[in-house]
C-alpha cells in the first residue's frame, strides 16, 4: 500500500491482538503491478534499491517467508542475475513454515547470494512443538543470523601508539574478496587534528561509540591509556581527530606506514589492508564523556570547506594569511576560518550535532542562512557548503528529506546564474539528493 494509506499506521503497542488486526487491514499488494514496476527480477531489484539506504558498515539481509507453495515470480527469477554488490553485500534468509523443502524458484533466488541460510521447523528442532512456540524459535533463529563478519577488536593508531577498542554498535562490514580472508578487522589511523568548529557538519553515514577494552583482554603491545589521553586532549583543545579507516586481516600489532622521499604512488599498504573511508573521532558529552567515531560515505575524499583530505598539511608549512588554495591542491592543517562570522560556531564548545527539536524557530534560521549565502556564490562557496551540509545532516536526522527539496528550490530562486554558479548548482543537487530516494532530485523546483 502507499505511504498515505491510513491502514499503514497503528497504535504503538505490544498487544498482539491489536497488531494482528492492523496486519489484516493491510491491502495485499498486486503482484502484477509489482512485476510491471520492476523491469528486472523483482526480489533482486527491490533489494538493490533498499541497499542504497544503508551505509557500508551495515550488512544487508533479505528475509523470505514461505509456506511451501510456488512463487509468483517463477517466470522472472533466473540464476546469476544479481549484481556484484547484491551478491557480496547481502545475505538471503529463507524461513520455511511448512518444512525443510524449498521450491526451485527460491533455490534460484538463493543462488544469487554468496551467503544464504534456510531456517525451518526441522533446522531449529521445533517439529513437534505448538505453532506459537515454533514461531518463537524461528524468530530467534533469524535474529541469530544477524552476526557481524568482523568479531575482532578495532585497532586505533596515532603515530606509533595504538590501542584496541570495541565499536558500539558494531559495524558489519560487507565481504571483501580482495582481502582473501574470511575474518576482517577495522584499522583506524589518526592523521591529524582539526578545530571542532572547522569540521562543522560533514556528511556522516554511521556513528559508533568507541569503548576501550580491559587490559587483560587487549593485546599486551597496546599503548595503555591511549583512548583516555585522546579524550582529555580533545576536551581541552576542542579538536577532533581526523582518521583514515581501513579493512585488513586480523593482526595483533599494526604496521606503521611511513612515507619517505623515495616513496612514489601508488603506495602498497602494509598488513594487506584496504582503504575503506575517512572519518573523525570526537568527544561526545552525554551523561558521561566518551569517544565517538563518525564515518563519512565511502566516496567522500574531502569536504568543500576543507579541500581534499590528502592535501591537508600543518599550518607551519604556510606563510602569510593563505587559507585555501584548491588550484595548488593545498590547505593548512588545522584549518582556520578567515572571516569572523556573526553566526560562527562558538570556539568554546565540543563538536555537536544540530538539534532543531528544542529550538524555538526550528530550521528557519538555518535555512535562511543558507539562502543568504547562496546569493553570494561563488564568493562565499566555502562557508555556503559548510552550512548546507549542516542543514542536510539535521534534516535527515529528523526524517525530513522533503525539506531538502524545498531548500533546493529556494537556492535556485536566489542564486545568480553564471557559469561559475552552474558548477556549484550541480554540486548542490548532488548534496541535497537523498541516497535512499528511488528517484533523483528534479533539476527544477516543483
C-alpha positions in Angstrom: 0.0 0.0 0.0 1.0 3.6 -0.5 2.5 5.6 2.3 -0.6 7.7 2.5 -2.8 4.6 3.3 -4.3 5.1 6.7 -4.1 1.4 7.4 -0.3 1.7 7.5 -0.4 3.5 10.8 -1.4 1.9 14.1 -1.0 2.3 17.8 2.5 1.7 19.2 1.7 -1.3 21.4 2.9 -4.8 22.3 -0.7 -6.1 22.3 -0.7 -8.9 19.8 -4.4 -8.7 19.1 -4.2 -5.0 18.0 -1.2 -5.8 15.8 -2.9 -8.8 14.2 -5.9 -6.6 13.3 -3.6 -4.0 11.9 -1.9 -6.6 9.7 -5.3 -7.9 8.5 -6.3 -4.4 7.4 -3.2 -4.1 5.1 -4.0 -4.2 1.4 -2.3 -7.1 -0.2 0.0 -5.7 -3.0 -0.8 -6.5 -6.6 1.9 -8.9 -7.8 1.2 -8.0 -11.4 1.7 -4.3 -10.7 4.9 -5.0 -8.8 6.3 -7.1 -11.6 5.5 -4.2 -14.1 7.2 -1.7 -11.9 10.5 -3.5 -12.0 11.7 -4.5 -15.4 14.3 -6.8 -14.0 13.9 -9.6 -11.4 11.6 -8.3 -8.7 13.2 -9.6 -5.5 16.7 -8.7 -6.5 15.8 -5.2 -8.0 13.8 -4.3 -4.9 16.7 -5.5 -2.6 19.2 -3.5 -4.6 17.1 -0.3 -4.2 16.8 -0.9 -0.4 20.5 -1.4 -0.1 21.0 2.3 -1.0 19.5 3.3 2.3 22.3 1.6 4.3 25.9 2.6 4.9 28.8 0.4 4.0 29.0 -0.6 7.7 25.7 -2.4 7.5 25.4 -5.9 6.0 22.0 -6.1 4.3 19.8 -9.1 4.6 16.6 -10.2 2.7 14.2 -12.4 4.6 11.8 -14.6 2.6 8.9 -16.2 4.3 7.4 -19.2 2.5 4.7 -21.8 3.1 5.9 -24.3 0.6 3.8 -23.0 -2.3 5.2 -22.0 -5.7 6.5 -18.5 -6.2 4.6 -15.8 -8.2 8.0 -14.7 -9.6 8.9 -18.1 -11.2 9.0 -16.7 -14.7 11.3 -13.8 -13.9 13.7 -15.4 -11.4 16.9 -16.8 -13.0 20.3 -17.6 -11.8 23.2 -15.2 -12.0 21.0 -12.1 -12.5 22.2 -10.3 -9.3 24.7 -7.5 -9.5 28.1 -8.0 -7.8 27.0 -5.6 -5.0 23.9 -7.7 -4.2 25.8 -11.0 -4.4 28.5 -9.9 -2.0 26.8 -7.3 0.2 23.6 -9.2 1.0 22.5 -12.4 2.8 19.4 -14.3 1.8 17.5 -15.9 4.7 14.6 -18.2 3.7 12.2 -19.1 6.5 10.0 -22.1 5.7 6.8 -22.5 7.7 5.9 -25.9 6.1 9.1 -27.9 6.3 12.7 -28.1 5.1 11.8 -28.3 1.4 12.4 -25.2 -0.8 10.9 -25.0 -4.3 13.2 -24.5 -7.3 12.3 -20.8 -7.6 13.6 -19.9 -4.2 16.7 -22.1 -4.8 17.4 -19.9 -7.8 16.9 -16.8 -5.7 19.4 -18.2 -3.1 21.9 -18.9 -5.8 22.2 -15.2 -6.5 23.7 -14.6 -3.0 27.1 -15.7 -1.8 25.7 -16.1 1.7 22.3 -17.8 2.2 20.5 -19.6 5.1 17.5 -21.9 5.2 15.5 -21.9 8.5 12.7 -24.3 9.1 11.0 -26.1 12.0 13.3 -29.0 11.3 16.5 -27.0 11.4 15.6 -25.3 14.7 14.3 -28.5 16.3 10.7 -27.5 16.6 9.0 -30.2 14.6 6.5 -31.4 17.2 6.0 -28.1 19.1 2.9 -25.9 19.0 2.7 -23.3 16.3 3.4 -20.3 18.6 6.4 -22.0 20.1 7.8 -22.9 16.7 7.3 -19.3 15.5 9.2 -18.0 18.5 12.1 -20.4 17.8 12.2 -19.4 14.1 12.2 -15.7 15.1 15.1 -16.3 17.5 16.9 -18.2 14.7 16.5 -15.3 12.3 18.0 -12.9 14.9 20.7 -15.4 15.5 21.9 -14.9 11.9 22.4 -11.2 12.5 26.1 -11.6 13.3 28.9 -9.4 12.2 31.6 -10.5 10.0 34.2 -8.7 12.0 34.4 -10.0 15.5 38.0 -8.8 16.2 38.7 -5.6 18.2 39.2 -2.4 16.3 42.7 -1.1 16.2 43.1 2.7 16.7 46.5 4.1 15.9 48.1 7.6 16.4 51.6 7.5 15.0 53.4 4.6 16.7 50.8 4.5 19.5 47.9 2.2 19.2 45.0 0.7 21.2 42.4 -2.0 21.0 38.8 -0.8 21.1 35.2 -2.0 20.6 32.8 -0.1 18.5 29.1 0.2 19.5 27.0 -0.5 17.5 29.5 -2.9 16.0 29.9 -2.3 12.2 29.0 -5.2 10.0 31.3 -4.6 7.0 30.5 -6.2 3.7 32.6 -9.0 2.4 35.8 -8.1 0.5 37.1 -10.7 -1.9 40.3 -8.7 -2.4 41.4 -9.3 1.2 41.5 -13.1 0.6 40.4 -13.8 4.2 37.1 -14.7 5.9 37.8 -12.6 9.1 38.1 -8.8 8.9 39.5 -6.2 11.3 38.9 -2.5 11.3 42.1 -0.3 11.4 41.5 3.4 12.3 44.6 5.6 11.8 44.6 9.2 13.1 46.4 11.5 10.6 45.8 14.9 12.1 43.6 17.1 14.3 41.1 19.9 13.4 39.4 22.5 15.5 35.9 21.3 16.3 34.5 24.5 14.7 36.2 23.7 11.4 34.7 20.3 10.9 31.2 21.8 11.1 28.6 19.2 9.9 30.0 16.9 7.3 28.1 14.1 5.6 28.1 11.2 8.1 26.9 7.7 7.2 27.3 6.0 10.6 28.3 6.7 14.2 29.9 4.3 16.7 30.8 4.8 20.3 34.5 3.9 21.0 35.0 1.8 24.1 38.4 0.8 25.4 39.0 -2.9 26.0 40.0 -4.0 29.6 43.8 -4.5 29.7 43.7 -8.3 30.2 41.5 -8.7 27.0 43.5 -6.2 24.9 46.8 -7.2 23.4 49.9 -6.7 25.5 51.6 -4.5 23.0 48.9 -1.8 23.1 49.6 1.7 24.5 48.0 1.9 27.9 45.6 4.8 28.3 45.7 6.0 24.7 42.0 6.5 24.4 41.7 8.2 27.7 44.6 10.5 26.6 42.8 11.3 23.3 39.6 12.1 25.2 41.3 14.5 27.6 43.4 16.1 24.8 40.4 16.8 22.5 38.4 18.0 25.5 41.0 20.6 26.5 41.9 21.7 22.9 38.4 21.5 21.5 39.6 19.5 18.5 38.6 16.3 16.6 40.9 13.6 15.3 40.7 13.1 11.5 41.1 9.4 10.6 41.6 7.1 7.7 39.7 3.8 8.0 40.9 0.5 6.6 39.9 -3.1 6.5 42.6 -5.7 7.0 43.1 -9.3 8.1 43.4 -9.5 11.9 46.8 -8.6 13.4 47.9 -8.2 17.0 50.1 -5.2 16.2 49.6 -2.8 13.2 52.4 -1.9 10.9 53.0 1.8 10.6 53.0 3.1 7.1 55.9 5.6 6.7 56.3 7.8 3.6 59.9 8.6 2.6 61.4 10.9 0.0 61.7 7.8 -2.3 58.1 6.9 -1.9 56.1 7.0 -5.1 52.4 6.4 -5.6 50.7 4.0 -5.8 51.7 3.1 -2.3 51.5 -0.5 -1.1 49.7 -0.6 2.2 51.1 -2.9 5.0 49.2 -5.7 6.6 47.3 -6.3 3.3 44.9 -3.5 4.4 42.5 -1.8 2.0 41.2 1.7 2.2 37.6 2.0 3.3 36.7 5.6 4.1 37.6 8.7 6.1 36.0 9.9 9.3 36.8 11.6 12.6 36.9 10.8 16.3 35.4 13.3 18.7 34.3 13.8 22.2 30.7 13.1 22.9 29.3 14.6 26.0 26.2 12.8 27.2 25.7 11.5 30.7 29.4 10.8 30.7 32.2 11.7 28.4 33.1 9.2 25.7 34.7 9.0 22.3 32.6 8.6 19.1 33.8 7.6 15.7 31.8 9.2 12.8 32.3 7.7 9.3 32.0 9.5 6.1 30.4 7.9 2.9 32.9 5.7 1.0 33.1 8.1 -1.9 33.9 11.1 0.4 37.6 12.2 -0.1 37.2 15.7 1.1 34.9 18.5 2.2 34.2 21.7 0.2 35.2 24.0 3.1 38.4 21.9 3.9 39.6 20.7 0.5 40.8 17.2 -0.2 41.9 15.2 2.9 45.1 14.2 1.0 46.1 17.8 0.7 45.9 18.8 4.3 49.2 19.9 5.9 50.5 21.6 9.1 49.9 25.4 9.4 53.6 25.9 9.9 54.1 24.9 6.3 52.3 28.0 5.1 53.2 31.6 5.4 51.0 34.7 5.5 47.3 34.6 5.6 46.8 31.9 2.8 44.0 29.6 3.9 42.6 27.8 0.9 44.2 27.2 -2.5 42.5 24.4 -4.4 44.4 25.3 -7.5 47.6 24.2 -5.9 45.9 21.4 -4.0 46.9 22.8 -0.7 45.2 23.9 2.5 46.6 24.4 6.0 46.0 21.8 8.7 44.4 22.6 11.1 42.2 24.9 9.0 41.4 28.3 10.4 38.5 30.4 9.2 39.3 33.7 7.6 36.1 35.5 8.5 34.8 36.2 12.0 31.2 35.5 11.1 28.5 36.6 13.5 26.9 33.2 13.3 30.2 31.3 13.6 30.1 28.3 15.9 31.4 29.0 19.3 35.1 28.2 19.7 34.5 27.1 23.3 32.3 24.1 22.7 32.9 20.5 21.6 31.7 19.1 18.3 27.9 19.0 18.4 25.1 17.8 16.1 22.3 20.2 15.1 19.2 19.9 17.2 16.1 21.6 16.0 13.8 19.9 18.5 14.3 22.4 21.3 14.9 25.4 19.0 12.0 28.0 19.1 12.5 28.7 15.4 13.1 25.2 14.3 15.1 25.1 11.0 14.0 28.6 9.9 17.2 30.4 10.9 19.5 27.8 9.4 17.5 27.7 6.1 17.6 31.5 5.8 21.3 31.5 6.4 21.9 29.0 3.5 19.7 31.1 1.2 21.6 34.3 2.1 24.9 32.6 1.4 23.5 31.3 -1.9 23.0 34.9 -3.1 26.8 35.5 -2.6 28.0 32.5 -4.6 30.7 31.8 -5.7 32.4 34.3 -3.3 31.1 32.5 -0.1 31.3 29.0 -1.5 33.4 27.5 1.3 31.0 28.8 4.1 27.9 28.0 2.0 28.8 24.3 1.6 29.6 24.0 5.3 26.2 25.4 6.2 24.4 23.4 3.5 25.8 20.1 4.9 24.9 21.2 8.4 21.2 21.6 7.4 21.3 18.4 5.4 22.6 16.4 8.5 19.9 17.9 10.7 17.1 17.3 8.2 18.0 13.7 7.7 18.3 13.2 11.4 14.7 14.5 11.8 13.4 12.3 8.9 12.6 15.4 6.9 14.0 14.8 3.3 11.3 17.0 1.8 12.9 20.0 3.5 16.0 19.4 1.3 13.9 19.5 -1.9 12.2 22.8 -0.7 15.6 24.2 0.1 17.0 23.3 -3.3 14.1 25.2 -4.9 14.9 28.3 -2.7 18.5 28.2 -3.7 17.6 28.0 -7.4 15.4 31.1 -7.0 18.1 33.2 -5.3 21.4 32.2 -6.8 22.8 34.4 -9.6 23.1 32.3 -12.8 26.7 32.4 -14.1 29.0 29.7 -15.5 30.7 29.5 -12.1 27.5 29.1 -10.2 26.3 26.5 -12.7 29.1 24.2 -11.4 28.1 24.9 -7.8 24.4 24.1 -8.6 25.4 20.7 -9.9 27.3 20.1 -6.7 24.4 21.3 -4.6 22.0 19.0 -6.4 24.2 16.0 -5.6 24.5 17.0 -1.9 20.7 17.5 -1.5 19.8 14.3 -3.3 19.0 11.8 -0.6 20.6 8.5 -1.4 17.6 6.4 -0.2 15.2 8.1 -2.7 14.3 5.9 -5.6 14.1 9.0 -7.9 16.8 11.7 -8.3 16.0 15.3 -7.3 14.2 17.2 -10.0 16.6 19.8 -11.7 13.9 22.5 -11.3 11.8 23.3 -8.3 8.3 21.7 -8.4 
